Amino acid sequence: MSKKISLGLAISLIFLAIALTITVTMLVAMGIYNDIIKDVSARSGVYSNISEIDELIRKNYYGEINENLLNTMMSDGYVSGIGDRYSYYMTPDEYAKHKEEEKGNKVGIGVIAVYDSKNNNIYVSEVSSGSPAHIQGIQKGDVITAVDGVKVTSSNYAELLQSLEGAKLTNVQVTFVNNGTEKTVSVARGYSAQTVYYSVMNEVGYIKINAFYSTTAKELEDALDYMKKNDVVSVIFDVRNNDTGLIRNVVECIDLIVPVATDGTNAVATAVDKNGNIIETFASDSDSVNFTIIVLVNSNTSGAAELFACDLRDFGLARLVGVKTAGNGTMQKVFELNDGSAVALTVAKILPYKSDSYNDVGLEPDFVVELSAEQNSRLEMITFEEDLQYQKAMDILTNK
């Protein structure tokens, strides 16, 4: 049995529905508006303070204001003010250099060199094969005593180290000591950075990775091929003091070593934003290498290098030797600004293959081996015989 309602009642119900709709819409809109107002109010307070400081300085400051420096420091301070040590501002020149380095185009004479405070000189810890330094006879273990005729001191070593890098097609005079003999040579600065160094000792391969640039995977592939050709069955990967590189670059390196990711997250790495949303996954698609692996880590093993060590262990291919790592399990994205400067900003947390996030906690090694404070400060200079972490890895791999 159907029931009819009067036209007046129907019209009243329609108006009631419209009123309810408007009310709900207004409430939602007010909520959004209030959130916006809060944000605008907070920003307005910041801008008001800056404006007040700017007016005060321009009115009362005795000296001259360098506008470029002021703008740079304000931009840098704003990014620093969010309190994230992995987010930072880059000037146009710094960003241009950053882009070149990420491509592996960090020019220089072809050495990795560090200041030796004990002997007040610059120690050459690695020399890239075929580089200008190598061609001029500079070898690993040599010490540089002067650059362009300026003797190395505790106050100028940073500047002199910087002068070993620079524009292509320029030369630098390097005075160095090789086997007790001092020599001075003119070395061209124009060799792209090498990030992977390798050797074989007592049938155990040693592969040191200093950074994860876009060129690192190809270098690592060459190193792994060398190990296979020399019938190496055990490899020590050294990622101590490695805190440089992008997640996508290290994933390319991991992919050369591990099998297809099928367990855990089903990915070599997963990037998760602050709301828990997956914004990117990184897969693997290669066969694994057939090596017994040890990875050397320390407190300066950070970011991409931590993911490298964690994933190799997660896949059951490696054990870690050293001390707890830095605990940087985040991903940064670079945003270019209108004036050519840029901001590198942390946008996600990285989840490894199986383990929980190591962000803020670091990776605990399977075998804890500490070095002395002096050895840590001179890590690039100590020999394999002095390196207790390396020796522990050798003992494990050779079953001593």
Contacts in CASP RR format, 6 or more apart in sequence:
PFRMAT RR
TARGET T0000
AUTHOR 0000-0000-0000
METHOD contacts of the structure
MODEL  1
MSKKISLGLAISLIFLAIALTITVTMLVAMGIYNDIIKDVSARSGVYSNI
SEIDELIRKNYYGEINENLLNTMMSDGYVSGIGDRYSYYMTPDEYAKHKE
EEKGNKVGIGVIAVYDSKNNNIYVSEVSSGSPAHIQGIQKGDVITAVDGV
KVTSSNYAELLQSLEGAKLTNVQVTFVNNGTEKTVSVARGYSAQTVYYSV
MNEVGYIKINAFYSTTAKELEDALDYMKKNDVVSVIFDVRNNDTGLIRNV
VECIDLIVPVATDGTNAVATAVDKNGNIIETFASDSDSVNFTIIVLVNSN
TSGAAELFACDLRDFGLARLVGVKTAGNGTMQKVFELNDGSAVALTVAKI
LPYKSDSYNDVGLEPDFVVELSAEQNSRLEMITFEEDLQYQKAMDILTNK
50 74 0 8 1.000
57 65 0 8 1.000
58 65 0 8 1.000
72 89 0 8 1.000
72 91 0 8 1.000
75 89 0 8 1.000
75 341 0 8 1.000
76 88 0 8 1.000
76 89 0 8 1.000
77 89 0 8 1.000
78 89 0 8 1.000
79 87 0 8 1.000
79 88 0 8 1.000
79 89 0 8 1.000
79 343 0 8 1.000
79 345 0 8 1.000
80 88 0 8 1.000
80 89 0 8 1.000
84 346 0 8 1.000
86 328 0 8 1.000
86 330 0 8 1.000
86 332 0 8 1.000
86 344 0 8 1.000
86 346 0 8 1.000
87 332 0 8 1.000
87 343 0 8 1.000
87 344 0 8 1.000
87 345 0 8 1.000
87 346 0 8 1.000
88 343 0 8 1.000
88 344 0 8 1.000
89 341 0 8 1.000
89 342 0 8 1.000
89 343 0 8 1.000
90 98 0 8 1.000
90 341 0 8 1.000
90 342 0 8 1.000
90 343 0 8 1.000
90 344 0 8 1.000
91 341 0 8 1.000
92 339 0 8 1.000
92 340 0 8 1.000
92 341 0 8 1.000
94 341 0 8 1.000
95 334 0 8 1.000
95 336 0 8 1.000
95 340 0 8 1.000
95 341 0 8 1.000
95 342 0 8 1.000
98 334 0 8 1.000
98 342 0 8 1.000
98 344 0 8 1.000
100 106 0 8 1.000
100 107 0 8 1.000
101 193 0 8 1.000
101 213 0 8 1.000
102 213 0 8 1.000
102 214 0 8 1.000
102 245 0 8 1.000
102 246 0 8 1.000
102 249 0 8 1.000
103 213 0 8 1.000
103 214 0 8 1.000
103 215 0 8 1.000
104 192 0 8 1.000
104 193 0 8 1.000
104 195 0 8 1.000
104 213 0 8 1.000
104 214 0 8 1.000
104 215 0 8 1.000
105 192 0 8 1.000
105 193 0 8 1.000
106 165 0 8 1.000
106 192 0 8 1.000
106 193 0 8 1.000
107 165 0 8 1.000
107 166 0 8 1.000
107 167 0 8 1.000
107 168 0 8 1.000
107 189 0 8 1.000
107 190 0 8 1.000
107 191 0 8 1.000
107 192 0 8 1.000
107 193 0 8 1.000
108 132 0 8 1.000
108 164 0 8 1.000
108 165 0 8 1.000
108 166 0 8 1.000
108 189 0 8 1.000
108 190 0 8 1.000
108 191 0 8 1.000
108 193 0 8 1.000
109 131 0 8 1.000
109 132 0 8 1.000
109 133 0 8 1.000
109 138 0 8 1.000
109 164 0 8 1.000
109 165 0 8 1.000
109 172 0 8 1.000
109 174 0 8 1.000
109 187 0 8 1.000
109 188 0 8 1.000
109 189 0 8 1.000
109 190 0 8 1.000
109 191 0 8 1.000
110 127 0 8 1.000
110 128 0 8 1.000
110 131 0 8 1.000
110 132 0 8 1.000
110 133 0 8 1.000
110 134 0 8 1.000
110 191 0 8 1.000
110 193 0 8 1.000
110 194 0 8 1.000
111 124 0 8 1.000
111 125 0 8 1.000
111 126 0 8 1.000
111 127 0 8 1.000
111 128 0 8 1.000
111 131 0 8 1.000
111 133 0 8 1.000
111 138 0 8 1.000
111 164 0 8 1.000
112 124 0 8 1.000
112 125 0 8 1.000
112 126 0 8 1.000
112 210 0 8 1.000
112 380 0 8 1.000
113 122 0 8 1.000
113 123 0 8 1.000
113 124 0 8 1.000
113 125 0 8 1.000
113 144 0 8 1.000
113 161 0 8 1.000
113 164 0 8 1.000
114 122 0 8 1.000
114 123 0 8 1.000
114 125 0 8 1.000
114 161 0 8 1.000
114 380 0 8 1.000
114 381 0 8 1.000
115 121 0 8 1.000
115 122 0 8 1.000
115 123 0 8 1.000
115 152 0 8 1.000
115 157 0 8 1.000
115 158 0 8 1.000
115 161 0 8 1.000
116 122 0 8 1.000
116 123 0 8 1.000
116 143 0 8 1.000
116 378 0 8 1.000
116 381 0 8 1.000
117 154 0 8 1.000
117 377 0 8 1.000
118 378 0 8 1.000
119 143 0 8 1.000
120 152 0 8 1.000
120 153 0 8 1.000
120 154 0 8 1.000
121 143 0 8 1.000
121 144 0 8 1.000
121 145 0 8 1.000
121 152 0 8 1.000
121 177 0 8 1.000
122 143 0 8 1.000
122 144 0 8 1.000
122 145 0 8 1.000
122 147 0 8 1.000
122 152 0 8 1.000
122 157 0 8 1.000
122 160 0 8 1.000
122 161 0 8 1.000
123 141 0 8 1.000
123 143 0 8 1.000
123 144 0 8 1.000
123 380 0 8 1.000
123 381 0 8 1.000
124 133 0 8 1.000
124 138 0 8 1.000
124 139 0 8 1.000
124 140 0 8 1.000
124 141 0 8 1.000
124 142 0 8 1.000
124 143 0 8 1.000
124 144 0 8 1.000
124 176 0 8 1.000
125 140 0 8 1.000
125 141 0 8 1.000
125 380 0 8 1.000
125 381 0 8 1.000
126 140 0 8 1.000
126 194 0 8 1.000
126 197 0 8 1.000
126 208 0 8 1.000
126 210 0 8 1.000
126 380 0 8 1.000
127 133 0 8 1.000
127 134 0 8 1.000
127 138 0 8 1.000
127 139 0 8 1.000
127 140 0 8 1.000
128 134 0 8 1.000
128 191 0 8 1.000
128 194 0 8 1.000
129 194 0 8 1.000
130 191 0 8 1.000
131 191 0 8 1.000
131 194 0 8 1.000
132 187 0 8 1.000
132 188 0 8 1.000
132 189 0 8 1.000
132 190 0 8 1.000
132 191 0 8 1.000
133 174 0 8 1.000
133 187 0 8 1.000
133 191 0 8 1.000
136 174 0 8 1.000
136 185 0 8 1.000
136 186 0 8 1.000
136 187 0 8 1.000
137 178 0 8 1.000
137 185 0 8 1.000
138 174 0 8 1.000
138 176 0 8 1.000
138 178 0 8 1.000
138 185 0 8 1.000
138 187 0 8 1.000
139 178 0 8 1.000
141 381 0 8 1.000
142 176 0 8 1.000
142 177 0 8 1.000
142 178 0 8 1.000
143 176 0 8 1.000
143 177 0 8 1.000
144 152 0 8 1.000
144 160 0 8 1.000
144 174 0 8 1.000
144 175 0 8 1.000
144 176 0 8 1.000
145 151 0 8 1.000
145 152 0 8 1.000
145 175 0 8 1.000
145 176 0 8 1.000
145 177 0 8 1.000
145 182 0 8 1.000
146 152 0 8 1.000
146 173 0 8 1.000
146 174 0 8 1.000
146 175 0 8 1.000
146 184 0 8 1.000
147 160 0 8 1.000
147 163 0 8 1.000
147 164 0 8 1.000
147 172 0 8 1.000
147 173 0 8 1.000
147 174 0 8 1.000
147 175 0 8 1.000
148 163 0 8 1.000
148 172 0 8 1.000
148 173 0 8 1.000
149 173 0 8 1.000
149 175 0 8 1.000
150 156 0 8 1.000
150 160 0 8 1.000
152 160 0 8 1.000
163 172 0 8 1.000
164 172 0 8 1.000
164 174 0 8 1.000
164 189 0 8 1.000
165 189 0 8 1.000
166 189 0 8 1.000
166 190 0 8 1.000
167 189 0 8 1.000
168 189 0 8 1.000
168 190 0 8 1.000
169 188 0 8 1.000
169 190 0 8 1.000
170 188 0 8 1.000
170 189 0 8 1.000
171 186 0 8 1.000
171 187 0 8 1.000
171 188 0 8 1.000
171 189 0 8 1.000
172 186 0 8 1.000
172 187 0 8 1.000
172 189 0 8 1.000
173 184 0 8 1.000
173 185 0 8 1.000
173 186 0 8 1.000
173 187 0 8 1.000
174 184 0 8 1.000
174 185 0 8 1.000
174 186 0 8 1.000
174 187 0 8 1.000
175 182 0 8 1.000
175 183 0 8 1.000
175 184 0 8 1.000
176 182 0 8 1.000
176 183 0 8 1.000
176 184 0 8 1.000
176 185 0 8 1.000
177 183 0 8 1.000
192 215 0 8 1.000
193 211 0 8 1.000
193 213 0 8 1.000
193 215 0 8 1.000
194 219 0 8 1.000
195 209 0 8 1.000
195 210 0 8 1.000
195 211 0 8 1.000
195 212 0 8 1.000
195 213 0 8 1.000
195 215 0 8 1.000
195 216 0 8 1.000
195 219 0 8 1.000
196 207 0 8 1.000
196 208 0 8 1.000
196 209 0 8 1.000
196 210 0 8 1.000
196 216 0 8 1.000
196 219 0 8 1.000
196 220 0 8 1.000
196 222 0 8 1.000
196 223 0 8 1.000
197 207 0 8 1.000
197 208 0 8 1.000
197 210 0 8 1.000
198 205 0 8 1.000
198 206 0 8 1.000
198 207 0 8 1.000
198 208 0 8 1.000
198 223 0 8 1.000
198 226 0 8 1.000
198 227 0 8 1.000
199 205 0 8 1.000
199 206 0 8 1.000
200 206 0 8 1.000
200 226 0 8 1.000
200 227 0 8 1.000
200 230 0 8 1.000
200 232 0 8 1.000
201 384 0 8 1.000
202 394 0 8 1.000
202 398 0 8 1.000
203 231 0 8 1.000
203 232 0 8 1.000
203 233 0 8 1.000
203 234 0 8 1.000
204 232 0 8 1.000
204 234 0 8 1.000
204 235 0 8 1.000
204 236 0 8 1.000
204 394 0 8 1.000
204 397 0 8 1.000
204 398 0 8 1.000
205 227 0 8 1.000
205 232 0 8 1.000
205 234 0 8 1.000
205 235 0 8 1.000
205 236 0 8 1.000
206 235 0 8 1.000
206 236 0 8 1.000
206 238 0 8 1.000
206 390 0 8 1.000
207 220 0 8 1.000
207 223 0 8 1.000
207 224 0 8 1.000
207 227 0 8 1.000
207 235 0 8 1.000
207 236 0 8 1.000
207 237 0 8 1.000
207 238 0 8 1.000
208 237 0 8 1.000
208 238 0 8 1.000
209 216 0 8 1.000
209 220 0 8 1.000
209 237 0 8 1.000
209 238 0 8 1.000
209 239 0 8 1.000
209 242 0 8 1.000
209 253 0 8 1.000
209 305 0 8 1.000
209 308 0 8 1.000
210 241 0 8 1.000
210 242 0 8 1.000
210 244 0 8 1.000
211 242 0 8 1.000
211 244 0 8 1.000
211 245 0 8 1.000
212 242 0 8 1.000
212 244 0 8 1.000
212 245 0 8 1.000
212 246 0 8 1.000
212 249 0 8 1.000
212 250 0 8 1.000
212 253 0 8 1.000
212 304 0 8 1.000
212 305 0 8 1.000
212 308 0 8 1.000
213 244 0 8 1.000
213 245 0 8 1.000
213 249 0 8 1.000
214 246 0 8 1.000
214 249 0 8 1.000
216 249 0 8 1.000
216 250 0 8 1.000
216 252 0 8 1.000
216 253 0 8 1.000
217 249 0 8 1.000
217 252 0 8 1.000
217 253 0 8 1.000
217 255 0 8 1.000
217 256 0 8 1.000
220 253 0 8 1.000
220 256 0 8 1.000
221 256 0 8 1.000
224 256 0 8 1.000
224 257 0 8 1.000
224 289 0 8 1.000
227 235 0 8 1.000
227 291 0 8 1.000
232 291 0 8 1.000
233 290 0 8 1.000
233 291 0 8 1.000
233 292 0 8 1.000
234 291 0 8 1.000
234 292 0 8 1.000
234 293 0 8 1.000
234 294 0 8 1.000
234 397 0 8 1.000
234 398 0 8 1.000
235 289 0 8 1.000
235 291 0 8 1.000
235 292 0 8 1.000
235 293 0 8 1.000
235 294 0 8 1.000
236 293 0 8 1.000
236 294 0 8 1.000
236 295 0 8 1.000
236 296 0 8 1.000
236 390 0 8 1.000
236 393 0 8 1.000
236 394 0 8 1.000
236 397 0 8 1.000
237 293 0 8 1.000
237 294 0 8 1.000
237 295 0 8 1.000
237 296 0 8 1.000
237 308 0 8 1.000
237 309 0 8 1.000
237 312 0 8 1.000
237 318 0 8 1.000
238 295 0 8 1.000
238 296 0 8 1.000
238 390 0 8 1.000
239 295 0 8 1.000
239 296 0 8 1.000
239 297 0 8 1.000
239 301 0 8 1.000
239 305 0 8 1.000
239 308 0 8 1.000
239 309 0 8 1.000
240 296 0 8 1.000
240 297 0 8 1.000
240 298 0 8 1.000
240 300 0 8 1.000
240 301 0 8 1.000
240 322 0 8 1.000
240 379 0 8 1.000
240 389 0 8 1.000
241 298 0 8 1.000
241 300 0 8 1.000
241 301 0 8 1.000
241 379 0 8 1.000
241 380 0 8 1.000
242 300 0 8 1.000
242 301 0 8 1.000
242 302 0 8 1.000
242 304 0 8 1.000
242 305 0 8 1.000
243 300 0 8 1.000
243 301 0 8 1.000
243 302 0 8 1.000
243 303 0 8 1.000
243 305 0 8 1.000
243 326 0 8 1.000
243 328 0 8 1.000
244 304 0 8 1.000
245 303 0 8 1.000
245 304 0 8 1.000
246 304 0 8 1.000
246 332 0 8 1.000
247 269 0 8 1.000
247 271 0 8 1.000
247 282 0 8 1.000
247 304 0 8 1.000
247 307 0 8 1.000
247 331 0 8 1.000
247 350 0 8 1.000
248 282 0 8 1.000
249 304 0 8 1.000
250 304 0 8 1.000
250 305 0 8 1.000
250 307 0 8 1.000
250 308 0 8 1.000
251 268 0 8 1.000
251 269 0 8 1.000
251 282 0 8 1.000
251 284 0 8 1.000
251 307 0 8 1.000
253 308 0 8 1.000
254 268 0 8 1.000
254 284 0 8 1.000
254 307 0 8 1.000
254 308 0 8 1.000
254 311 0 8 1.000
254 312 0 8 1.000
255 268 0 8 1.000
255 284 0 8 1.000
255 285 0 8 1.000
255 286 0 8 1.000
256 286 0 8 1.000
256 289 0 8 1.000
257 288 0 8 1.000
257 289 0 8 1.000
257 293 0 8 1.000
257 312 0 8 1.000
257 317 0 8 1.000
258 268 0 8 1.000
258 284 0 8 1.000
258 286 0 8 1.000
258 288 0 8 1.000
258 311 0 8 1.000
258 312 0 8 1.000
258 315 0 8 1.000
258 317 0 8 1.000
258 353 0 8 1.000
259 284 0 8 1.000
259 286 0 8 1.000
259 287 0 8 1.000
259 288 0 8 1.000
259 315 0 8 1.000
260 283 0 8 1.000
260 284 0 8 1.000
260 285 0 8 1.000
260 286 0 8 1.000
261 267 0 8 1.000
261 268 0 8 1.000
261 283 0 8 1.000
261 284 0 8 1.000
261 353 0 8 1.000
263 353 0 8 1.000
263 354 0 8 1.000
264 353 0 8 1.000
264 354 0 8 1.000
265 281 0 8 1.000
265 351 0 8 1.000
265 352 0 8 1.000
265 353 0 8 1.000
265 354 0 8 1.000
266 281 0 8 1.000
266 283 0 8 1.000
267 281 0 8 1.000
267 282 0 8 1.000
267 283 0 8 1.000
267 284 0 8 1.000
267 353 0 8 1.000
268 282 0 8 1.000
268 283 0 8 1.000
268 284 0 8 1.000
268 311 0 8 1.000
268 352 0 8 1.000
268 353 0 8 1.000
269 281 0 8 1.000
269 282 0 8 1.000
269 307 0 8 1.000
269 311 0 8 1.000
269 350 0 8 1.000
269 351 0 8 1.000
269 352 0 8 1.000
269 353 0 8 1.000
270 278 0 8 1.000
270 280 0 8 1.000
270 281 0 8 1.000
270 282 0 8 1.000
270 350 0 8 1.000
270 351 0 8 1.000
271 278 0 8 1.000
271 279 0 8 1.000
271 280 0 8 1.000
271 281 0 8 1.000
271 282 0 8 1.000
271 331 0 8 1.000
271 347 0 8 1.000
271 348 0 8 1.000
271 349 0 8 1.000
271 350 0 8 1.000
271 351 0 8 1.000
272 278 0 8 1.000
272 279 0 8 1.000
272 348 0 8 1.000
272 349 0 8 1.000
272 350 0 8 1.000
272 351 0 8 1.000
273 279 0 8 1.000
273 347 0 8 1.000
273 348 0 8 1.000
279 347 0 8 1.000
279 348 0 8 1.000
280 331 0 8 1.000
280 348 0 8 1.000
288 315 0 8 1.000
288 317 0 8 1.000
289 317 0 8 1.000
291 317 0 8 1.000
292 397 0 8 1.000
293 312 0 8 1.000
293 317 0 8 1.000
293 318 0 8 1.000
293 319 0 8 1.000
294 318 0 8 1.000
294 319 0 8 1.000
294 320 0 8 1.000
294 321 0 8 1.000
294 393 0 8 1.000
294 396 0 8 1.000
294 397 0 8 1.000
295 308 0 8 1.000
295 309 0 8 1.000
295 312 0 8 1.000
295 313 0 8 1.000
295 318 0 8 1.000
295 319 0 8 1.000
295 320 0 8 1.000
295 321 0 8 1.000
296 320 0 8 1.000
296 321 0 8 1.000
296 322 0 8 1.000
296 389 0 8 1.000
296 390 0 8 1.000
296 393 0 8 1.000
297 305 0 8 1.000
297 306 0 8 1.000
297 309 0 8 1.000
297 320 0 8 1.000
297 321 0 8 1.000
297 322 0 8 1.000
297 323 0 8 1.000
297 325 0 8 1.000
297 363 0 8 1.000
297 365 0 8 1.000
298 322 0 8 1.000
298 323 0 8 1.000
298 325 0 8 1.000
298 371 0 8 1.000
298 376 0 8 1.000
298 379 0 8 1.000
298 389 0 8 1.000
299 323 0 8 1.000
299 324 0 8 1.000
299 325 0 8 1.000
299 326 0 8 1.000
300 326 0 8 1.000
301 309 0 8 1.000
301 325 0 8 1.000
301 326 0 8 1.000
301 363 0 8 1.000
302 325 0 8 1.000
302 326 0 8 1.000
302 327 0 8 1.000
302 328 0 8 1.000
303 326 0 8 1.000
303 327 0 8 1.000
303 328 0 8 1.000
303 329 0 8 1.000
303 330 0 8 1.000
303 350 0 8 1.000
305 325 0 8 1.000
306 325 0 8 1.000
306 326 0 8 1.000
306 327 0 8 1.000
306 328 0 8 1.000
306 329 0 8 1.000
306 358 0 8 1.000
306 362 0 8 1.000
306 363 0 8 1.000
307 329 0 8 1.000
307 350 0 8 1.000
307 352 0 8 1.000
309 318 0 8 1.000
309 320 0 8 1.000
309 325 0 8 1.000
309 363 0 8 1.000
310 352 0 8 1.000
310 353 0 8 1.000
310 355 0 8 1.000
310 358 0 8 1.000
310 363 0 8 1.000
311 352 0 8 1.000
311 353 0 8 1.000
312 318 0 8 1.000
313 319 0 8 1.000
313 320 0 8 1.000
313 355 0 8 1.000
313 363 0 8 1.000
313 366 0 8 1.000
314 352 0 8 1.000
314 353 0 8 1.000
314 354 0 8 1.000
314 355 0 8 1.000
315 353 0 8 1.000
319 366 0 8 1.000
319 367 0 8 1.000
319 396 0 8 1.000
320 363 0 8 1.000
320 364 0 8 1.000
320 365 0 8 1.000
320 366 0 8 1.000
320 367 0 8 1.000
321 365 0 8 1.000
321 366 0 8 1.000
321 367 0 8 1.000
321 369 0 8 1.000
321 389 0 8 1.000
321 392 0 8 1.000
321 393 0 8 1.000
321 396 0 8 1.000
322 365 0 8 1.000
322 367 0 8 1.000
322 368 0 8 1.000
322 369 0 8 1.000
322 370 0 8 1.000
322 389 0 8 1.000
322 392 0 8 1.000
323 365 0 8 1.000
323 368 0 8 1.000
323 369 0 8 1.000
323 370 0 8 1.000
324 362 0 8 1.000
324 363 0 8 1.000
324 364 0 8 1.000
324 365 0 8 1.000
325 358 0 8 1.000
325 362 0 8 1.000
325 363 0 8 1.000
326 362 0 8 1.000
327 358 0 8 1.000
327 359 0 8 1.000
327 360 0 8 1.000
327 361 0 8 1.000
327 362 0 8 1.000
327 363 0 8 1.000
328 359 0 8 1.000
329 349 0 8 1.000
329 350 0 8 1.000
329 357 0 8 1.000
329 358 0 8 1.000
329 359 0 8 1.000
330 346 0 8 1.000
330 348 0 8 1.000
330 349 0 8 1.000
330 350 0 8 1.000
330 359 0 8 1.000
331 346 0 8 1.000
331 347 0 8 1.000
331 348 0 8 1.000
331 349 0 8 1.000
331 350 0 8 1.000
332 344 0 8 1.000
332 345 0 8 1.000
332 346 0 8 1.000
332 347 0 8 1.000
333 344 0 8 1.000
333 345 0 8 1.000
333 347 0 8 1.000
334 342 0 8 1.000
334 343 0 8 1.000
334 344 0 8 1.000
334 345 0 8 1.000
335 342 0 8 1.000
335 343 0 8 1.000
335 344 0 8 1.000
335 345 0 8 1.000
336 342 0 8 1.000
337 343 0 8 1.000
349 357 0 8 1.000
349 359 0 8 1.000
350 357 0 8 1.000
350 359 0 8 1.000
351 357 0 8 1.000
352 358 0 8 1.000
367 392 0 8 1.000
367 396 0 8 1.000
369 388 0 8 1.000
369 389 0 8 1.000
369 392 0 8 1.000
370 388 0 8 1.000
371 379 0 8 1.000
371 387 0 8 1.000
371 388 0 8 1.000
371 389 0 8 1.000
375 382 0 8 1.000
375 386 0 8 1.000
375 387 0 8 1.000
375 388 0 8 1.000
379 387 0 8 1.000
384 390 0 8 1.000
384 391 0 8 1.000
385 391 0 8 1.000
394 400 0 8 1.000
END
